């Protein structure tokens, strides 16, 4: 049983509740010793149930806010649980000071340089090198240090010893303690980061660990986080991914965009990214809508294409306002509320979405042609038709996907990347360098 399941106890005000979960699964069974019909209540704290395993390790099981009522036995399927790694260490699950992600997709977005290997006549000398990259990050809600480094491991056995440098670790160290429920936000934001860097949604990590600050030891790894993942990770090679070295000093700005999303003014939209390697290059109605949404987000921040700076639009607005003002002086039959509404509408006059996208395309046309060679044949009418296609399917009209729509959509994915990269401070020269082999693969 010990090799096949995790078992333990959750203390309650009445009798203890036993739990069991098969290893590598997320279906928890809770049991009491009582055979009566009295209800047992498990009350979560900060969305987690806290207990102790029979190996004397602390455990926190995610179950949401609602209390769990049951008689004798019940089962829940959770998306996550956390288990301490050292039974002799008192782990405070109510808060943590750092979180470390390692392996998985991280291994394909960072250059592993943790070992320096030198060959001599009779031996090989291996030296541990420091390849860590560190950033200070400030968002609206968090202040933390982000560090990326390769992990060097040594293993020994009856057949000898080995040393390897095959995994990458990303560590977030927070200035103030974090409540346990914030794990999911940091987990999702780091996945968003990897999705942007790989142009794939199916990204993830091999291990996730919580860190505590110890006076003599510094940041110590104390617990492992298990989060359900139902998809296989992308197999994309590092040469076709945006890497941490490529982003350089622009990484903090990108992370700020990922953390500071909101409904009123979203700072970044990643819905245009393919779900997995098989979905790459597949354009359907859902993809078209997502691409348009991402482009509309980027247009908010494209100051050089902002309609408020267009003298033609402003001249028309001024002319119409003067005409209406003159009419109002001669005709008092319409209410002040009516005129207020009219002036409000006029103030929001702008170019159409398709016209803005045409201007955005021409801004990055040279880059787009290099990323998507078929972009060479794209013209303004194709972009107008792409937007009309999105409007038609949004309003329930039946449209057939054409090759021109698909080619235009794929090209516009590259435009989204160019906008985001330039917005976070990547120079146009660096974009020229990256466009040939690290975008839209």
N, C-alpha and C positions, 0 to 999 in steps of 0.2 A: 504493500500500500504506500509506503514511504516514497518509493520511486515513481509512483503513478499519480499521486494526488497530494495537494496541500490541505492539511486539516488544522483546526484550531478552535478557539473559544472566543466568543464575544460576551463580555459581562453585561448584565442588565440589572435593574432594580430587584428583580425576582430571581429566577434561576438562570444560570449561564446557558447560552445558545451555542451549540456546536455548528461548525461549518465545514464544508468539503468542496474543493474545486479540482478537477483533473488538471494536471500540469499542462501548460501551453493552451489552456482553454479559459473561458470567461463565464462559465455557467456555475454559479454558486448555489449549493444546497444548504439550507439552514434547518437545524433540527433541535428539538427540546427533548428532555427526558420524560416530560409529562404525557400521559395518555388521556388526560381530560380534554374537554372542549374549550377550556379557557384560552383566550387570545393572548399571544405573546407579542409584545411591541418592541421593534428595533427602531430607535430614533436617530437619524443621521445628524452629524455635526459638520457644518460646512460642506454638505453634500456627500460625506463619507461615513461609513461604519468602521469603527476602530476595534481591533481585536489582537489576539496573540496566537501564533501558530504553535503546534506541538513541538516545534524545533526552537521555541522560545524567541521567535522573531516577531516584531510588531508588524501589523498589516492594516492597511486602510483600503476599504472596498467602496468604489463609487456607486451610489444608488440614487442620487438626486435628493431633492428637498423633502419629499413626502415620507412619513413614517411607514414602516413595513409591519403590517399586522398579519399574523398567521397562527394556525393551530397545529401543533406538533411538527409540521414539516412544510417547507415551501422552497421555491427555487426562483432565482432571478438571473437574467443575462445582463451582465454589465459590460461597459466599454473599457473599463480600466480598473486596475488595483495597484497598490504600492506595497512593497515588502522590504523590511530592513534586511541588510546583508550580514550584520554582526549581532548575534544574540546577546552578547555581553554589553552592548552599547545601548544606552537609553536614548532612543531616537524620538525627537519631538516632531510628530507628524503634523502638528498644527501650523508649522511654518518651516521654511527652508531658506538658505542663503544663496544657493546656486543650483543650476541644472546643467548636466552634461549629456550631449547627444554624441553618439559615436557610431562609426561604420555606416553601412547601407549606402544611400545616395551620396553622402558626404565624401566617400572615397573617390567619386568621379568629378569633384569640383575643386580639388586642392592637390597641389603637387607634393607628393611624399618625398621629403628630403630630411628625414629624421636621423639617417645614418650616413656617415662618410666612410666609404670602404676604400682602403689603400692596399694594393698588392705589392708585397716585397718578395725577394727571392725565395725565402723559405716559409713565409707565413702571410696571413692576411690580418690587417689591423682595422678594426671597426671602431669608429668614434661616434658617440652620440652628439648630434648637432641640434642646435636650437632653431627650428623653422617656424616658430610661433608668430602669428600675426594678431595684433591686439588693437581694439577700438573702444573708445568711450561712447556710449549711446545715451541720448536723452530723448525721451518721448513725452507725451502729455501725462502718462501715468507711471512710467518706469524710468529708472536711472540705473544703468548697469554697464559692466565691461564685457565685451564679447571677444573671445579668444579662439583662434583656429590653429591647430597643430596636428602633426602626425604622431601616431602612437607607436613606440618601440616596445616589443614584447620579447621576453626570453623564456624559453621552456626547456625543461630537462627531463630525461627519462633513461630507461635502461639501454636504449639505443644511442644515447648521446644527447646533446643539447642543440637547440636552434634559436636563432634570433631573427625577428621579422619586423618589418615596417610596412604594414599593409592596410592599416586603418587610420581614419582621420577623426579627431574629436573636436567638437564645438562646445564651448563652455560659456554660459551666462552667469556672471557673478553680480549680485544685486547689492546696492548700497543699503537697503533696508530689508528686513525679513519679508518673505512672501507667503501668503496663505496658500494652503494646499490646492484650493480650487483654481488658482491662477495657472497651474501647470498646463491646462488645456489651451489657454491663450498663447503661451509661449511655444507650446508644441505646434499649434496651427500656424503661428507666424513663421516659425523656422521651416515648416513644410512649404509655406507660400514662397519663402526665399528660395528654397531648392527648386520649386516649380518654375519660378521665373528664370533661374539659372540653367535649367535643363530643358525648358519648353515641354514639360510633361507634368501631369498631375500625380501620377503614381510614384511618388517619392516617399522616402522614410528612412528610419534608422534601425540599426541592429540592436542597440542598447540605449536606454535612457536612465540616468542616475541622478538622484538628488544629492546635494552637497550641504554640509553644515560647517560653520566656522568654529574651529577648535583653537584655543589660545596658543598651544605649543606647536600645533601641526598645520595651522592654516585651514584651507578648504579641504574637507575630508569627505570622501564618497561614503554615504551612509545607507542609502536605500535605492532599490531599482524600481522603475516605473514600467508597468506592463500595460500597453494600450493596444486594443484590438486593431489588427490590420488585415483586411480581407483581400487585398490585391497584391500581385507580384510587383516588385519594384522595377523601374525602367532599367534597361541594359545599355543605355547610351554611354559611349566612350567619352572620356574627359576632353578629347580634342574637339568635340562638337558641342561642348557645354561652355557657358560663361563661368569662369572660375573666380575664386576670391582674388587671385592675383590680377585678373582682368579688371575687376571692379575697383580695386585699390582703395583710395581715400573716399570714393563715392559710396562705399558700402553703408556707412552710418545713415546717409540720407535715404537710401533705399529702404533700410529697416524702419526708419521713421515713417515712411509712406505706408509700409505694411502694417504698422501698429496703429496708425492714426486714421483708419478708415471710419467713415460715418455715413449715415443715411442722407444728411442734408448736402454734403459736399464730399463724396468719396474721393480719396486721394489716389487710389490706384484700383484698377479692375483687371483681374487675371482670368476671367471666364473664357477667354479666347484660347487658352492653352489646351492642347490635346490631352485626353484622358490617359492614354498610354501609347506605347510604340505602335500598336496596331491601328490606333485612331489617327496617327500622324498623317496629314495630307487629306484626310476625309473631311469634306465640307458638307454640312447639312443645314437645315433651317435653324436649329439650335445654335450652331456655330456662327451663322450669319448674324443672329441677334446678339450673341456675346461679343462679336467683333465690333459691331456698331456701338454697343454700350461702352466698350473699352475706348473706342475712338472719341465718343462724346465726352468721356471723362478727361481724356488728354486735351481735347479742344478747350476745356475750361482753363487750362494752364498754358495754352499756346498763345502767348501775348502778342506775337507778331501776326497772328491771324485773328485777333480779337476785333469783332465788328465795331466796337466803340471807337476804334482808331481810324475807321474808314471815313474819309471826308465825304464820299458820295452818300453813304447812309446818313451821316449826321446832317448833311445839307438837306436831304429829303425830309428828315424828321423836323428840322427847324422850319422848313417851308410849310409842312402840313400843320404844325402847331400854330404858326402865324395865321394860316387860313382859318382854322377852327376858332381861334381867339377872335378874329374879325367877325366871323359868322355869329358867335355867341353874343357879341355886343349889339348886333342888329336883330337877334331873335332870342326872346326870353322864354320861349315855350318849353325848352328842355331843362331838366333839373341840373343842379350843381353836381349831384352824384353821377349823372350820366357823363358829364364832361370830365369829371375826375377819372372815371373808368376809361374813357377814350384816351386821355393823356397817359394814363398808366400803360395801356396797350401799346401806344406809339413808342414809349420809352424802351420797350422790349423788342422793337423791330430789329431784325438782323438778316444776314444772309441765310439761305437754307443750309441744312446739314450737308447736302451733296456739294454745294458750292464751297463750303469750308473744307470738306474732305479733298476736293480737287486741289485747293490751295495747299493743303497739307501734303498731298502726294507730290506735287511739283517741288515742294521744299526739300523732300527726301528722295526725289526721283532717281538720282544717280546711285544712291545707296541701295534703293529698292531693286534696281536692275541687276546689281551685283549679287544680292541675296536671292532674288527670284528672277532668273533669266527671262521667263515669260512675261515679266513686267514691262519689257521693252515694247511690247505690243499694246499695252494698256493706254487708253485715251480717256478724255474727260467724259464722254458719253457712257463709257462702261462703268465709271464710278457713279454717275447719276442713276444708271439702271440698277446698280447694286443697292443703293439706298431705296429706290422705288420697290425693289424686290423685298427688302426688309419691311418696308411699310405695308406692302400688300399682305405678306404672310402674318404680320402682326395683327392686321384687321380681318383675318379670317379668309382672305382670298386664296384660291388655289393657284400656285405657281410651280412650274417645273424647274428644277435646278439645271442650269446650263453650264457648259464649259467656261464661258466667259465670266459668269458669276463666280464660279469656283476659283478661277485664276485671279480675279480681282480680290476676292476674299483673302486668299493666301498672301497676296502682295500686301494687303492692308495689315495683316498680322506683323509683317516686318516694319511697317510704319509705326505701329504701336510700340514696338521695341525701341525704335529710334527716338520716339518722343520721350519714353521713360528714361532711357539712357542719358539723353541730353538734359532731362529735367533733374537728374540726380548728380549732374556735373561731369559726365563723361564728354570729353572733347570730340569734335567732329572728326579729328584726325584718328582718335582711338576707335571711333565707330567705323571709320573706313577700314581700319586694321581688323576689327572683329567680324565685319559683315560677311567675309568670304567663307568662313568655316565654322562660326560659332552661333549663328542665328538660323532659325527655321530648319533644323535638321531633325 
